[in-house]
Amino acid sequence: MVQSDSGVPEADPATFTATSASGAIAVRATERGQPLRLRIRQDELYRQPDDLAAEIVALCRRAADRGALARRAQLEAAGMSAQSLATIGVPTREQVARAEFEYEQRYGADPQIWSPSN
């Protein structure tokens, strides 16, 4: 539980998790993609820094996409039309599936190892 400035408990913000294909990196983020918790296996720290950072950002996006799908389900259940959801920019299941596929295509392979000579 989070406490507001007035001392009244508030519900925790919705959070979503995304994990790398190898399981070596896990991110818990808000539905907007703000990272709240990051777990990185030590051997991942030897990767190219830019590549590691890009994958962390991509995982935050994946978590945000999952949050958007949860929000979409809530709004659909409340009666919001598909056109209204598109207007406000809530992604479809197909869009999120395509983003997941693109992530897997990019990060499914073994990462390059970083060394100061690279």
C-alpha positions in Angstrom: 0.0 0.0 0.0 1.1 3.5 -0.8 0.2 6.4 1.6 -0.7 9.7 0.2 0.5 13.0 1.7 -2.6 13.1 3.8 -1.7 9.7 5.4 -4.7 7.9 3.8 -3.6 4.6 2.2 -4.0 4.4 -1.6 -4.0 1.4 -3.8 -0.7 0.5 -5.4 -0.4 1.5 -9.0 -1.0 -1.3 -11.5 2.4 -2.9 -12.3 3.3 -5.4 -15.0 6.4 -7.6 -15.5 8.4 -8.4 -18.6 11.3 -10.8 -18.6 14.0 -11.4 -21.2 13.9 -14.6 -23.3 16.8 -16.0 -21.2 15.2 -14.9 -17.9 18.4 -13.0 -17.1 16.6 -9.6 -17.0 13.3 -8.8 -15.5 11.5 -5.5 -15.2 8.5 -4.6 -13.2 7.0 -1.4 -14.5 3.8 0.8 -14.4 1.3 0.6 -17.2 3.1 3.6 -18.6 6.4 1.8 -18.7 8.1 3.5 -15.7 10.4 0.9 -14.2 9.9 0.2 -10.6 12.1 -2.9 -10.1 14.9 -4.3 -12.2 16.6 -7.6 -11.8 19.7 -8.3 -13.9 21.8 -11.5 -13.6 25.4 -10.6 -13.1 26.7 -12.1 -16.4 24.4 -9.7 -18.3 26.6 -6.8 -17.1 29.3 -7.9 -19.6 27.1 -7.1 -22.6 27.5 -4.1 -24.7 26.2 -1.2 -22.5 24.0 0.3 -25.3 22.6 -3.1 -26.1 21.8 -3.8 -22.4 20.2 -0.4 -22.0 18.1 -0.9 -25.1 16.8 -4.3 -23.9 15.9 -2.8 -20.5 13.9 0.0 -22.3 12.3 -2.6 -24.6 11.3 -4.7 -21.5 9.7 -1.6 -20.0 7.8 -1.1 -23.2 6.7 -4.8 -23.1 5.4 -4.3 -19.6 3.6 -1.1 -20.6 2.0 -2.9 -23.5 0.7 -5.6 -21.1 -0.6 -2.8 -18.9 -2.3 -1.3 -21.9 -4.0 -4.6 -22.7 -5.3 -4.9 -19.2 -6.6 -1.3 -19.4 -8.2 -2.1 -22.8 -10.0 -5.1 -21.2 -11.3 -2.8 -18.4 -12.5 -0.2 -20.9 -14.1 -2.7 -23.2 -15.9 -4.2 -20.2 -17.2 -0.7 -19.3 -18.6 -0.4 -22.8 -16.0 1.7 -24.7 -16.0 1.1 -28.4 -13.1 -0.1 -30.4 -13.1 3.2 -32.3 -12.9 5.2 -29.1 -10.1 3.0 -27.8 -8.2 3.6 -31.1 -8.8 7.3 -30.8 -7.2 7.5 -27.4 -4.3 5.3 -28.5 -4.9 2.1 -26.6 -3.2 -0.7 -28.6 -5.0 -3.7 -29.9 -4.1 -7.3 -29.0 -2.7 -7.6 -32.5 -0.4 -4.5 -32.1 0.9 -5.8 -28.8 1.5 -9.3 -30.3 3.4 -7.7 -33.2 5.5 -5.7 -30.7 6.2 -8.9 -28.8 7.2 -10.7 -32.0 9.6 -7.9 -32.9 11.1 -8.0 -29.4 11.7 -11.7 -29.8 13.3 -11.2 -33.2 15.7 -8.6 -31.9 16.6 -10.1 -28.4 15.9 -13.8 -28.9 19.5 -14.3 -30.0 22.5 -14.4 -27.7 23.7 -10.9 -26.9 27.2 -9.7 -27.9 29.7 -9.6 -25.0 31.2 -6.3 -24.1 34.8 -5.6 -23.4 36.8 -2.4 -23.2 38.5 -3.3 -26.6 35.1 -3.3 -28.4 
